[in-house]
Amino acid sequence: MERHPDTLRLDLPATNKYLNVLGACLDAFIERINGVAEPRITAYNIQLAVNEIFANIVAHAYGDAPDGRVDVVVMLATDPRRLLIELSDTGSAFDPETVAEPDFEDVQIHGYGLFLARSLLDDVTYVRCPDGNTWRLIKYL
């Protein structure tokens, strides 16, 4: 991701107990963006989507690995105005195409995270890189 003055970088342990830290940082970042339509709802939706991707990285990319890390980059970009979020890890590869849409007629415990992220954001892209995985998330503002 390109460098930009409005960029936030985090290096978080790959554990769910840091979801609140990630959420607080996203909330504070979005709060500083002028002119966001429905800022509270927008911030909540972005946090929910990013938290779902982060939780999936913890559970699936690292599993039981105790020392995994997730690098997070949040950037406000212009033309068009959008929030870009990248989450990178060095865990196991993932194929998003193998994830079925949730069956809303049948109660299930898992399988909603990627669906939620895709529903709440404008673009959700996964890329397997030579040294790990990167999720690129975009929300147009």
N, C-alpha and C positions, 0 to 999 in steps of 0.2 A: 504494500500500500504506500502511496506517495506520502511525503512529509508535507504537513500543512500546519499553520499556526494553531488551529483549533483541533488539536489531536491529543487524545488521552491514551496512555499506554499503561497496562497492568500486567504483572507477572504473578499469577495466582496459583496456589497449590490446587491440584485436581481433587478437591474434596467438596462435598455439598455444603459444608459449614461455611464456605466462602461465598455462597450465593447471595447472602445479604450484603456483603461488601461490594460485589459486582452490581447488584441492584441499586445500592446507594450511590455509587459512582455514576451509573447511567442516569439516575434521577437528577443528580446535581448537574450533570453535563447538559441534559435536555432543558432543565430549568433556566439555563443561561442562554438558550437560543431564543431570540426574539421572533415573534410572529408565528409560533406553532399553533395550528388550529387545535382546539381542545387539548391543551398541554397535559393535563392530568391523565386523561384517557390515553393519549398518545404515549406518554411516558410509561404508563402501566402496561400497555400492549407490547411495547418494545422490551421492557424488562421481562415480561412473561415469556416472550419468544426467545430472548437471549438466555434466560435461565433454563429453558427447556433444552436448548442446544448444549449449554454448559453441563447440565446434568447428564445428558447422553454421552458427552465426552468422558465424564467421570466414570459412568457405568460401563460403557462399551469400548472406548479406546484404551482405557487403563484397567478396567476391571478391579482386581485386587492389588494392583501395583501401588505401593505406598508413597512413592516419591515423584509421581507425575506432576507436570506443570501445564498450565494453560496460559498462553500469551494472548492478551486481549488488546486490540487497537480500536478506538472509537474516534471517528473523524466526522466533522461537519464539512460537507463539500457543497460547492455551488455549481450552478449551470448544468443540470438542474439541482436545486437545493435538496440535499438528502443527507441522511445519517448513514454512514458506512461503519460496519462493525465486523471485525475479523477475529475469530477465535482459532488459535493454532495450537496443535499438540503434537507430541511425538509418539503417540500410542498406536494401537492396531488400526488397520485400514477399515473403511466402512463403505458399503454400497447402498446409497439412499434409494436406489431403484428396487431393492429387495423389500422395502418397507411398504406393506399394504396399507391402504386407506383404512381408518378405523371403521368398524361395523357398529353403527349407532343403534342397531336393532338388538345387538347382543352386548351385554355389559362385559367390558374387558378392563384389565388393570393397566396394561402397557399399550403403547402404540399411538398415543395422542400427541407426543412432544413435537415430532416433525410436522405433523398435520397442523398443530397450533401455530408453529413458527411460520409455516407457509401461508396460513390464513391471516396472520397478523402483520406480516411484512410484505414488501413489494417484490423482493427477490431473495431467495435462499439458495446458495450454491455451495457445494462441497467439492473440494479439489484434493486429490491425493498427491502430495509432493514427495520428492526423493527422501526428505528427512522428516516426514510426518503428514499431518492432515491440516487443512485450513477450511473453515466455514466462512463464507462471505455473505453478510446479511445487509440488506438495503431497505431503508424506509424513507420514502419521499415525503418531504415536509412541505 
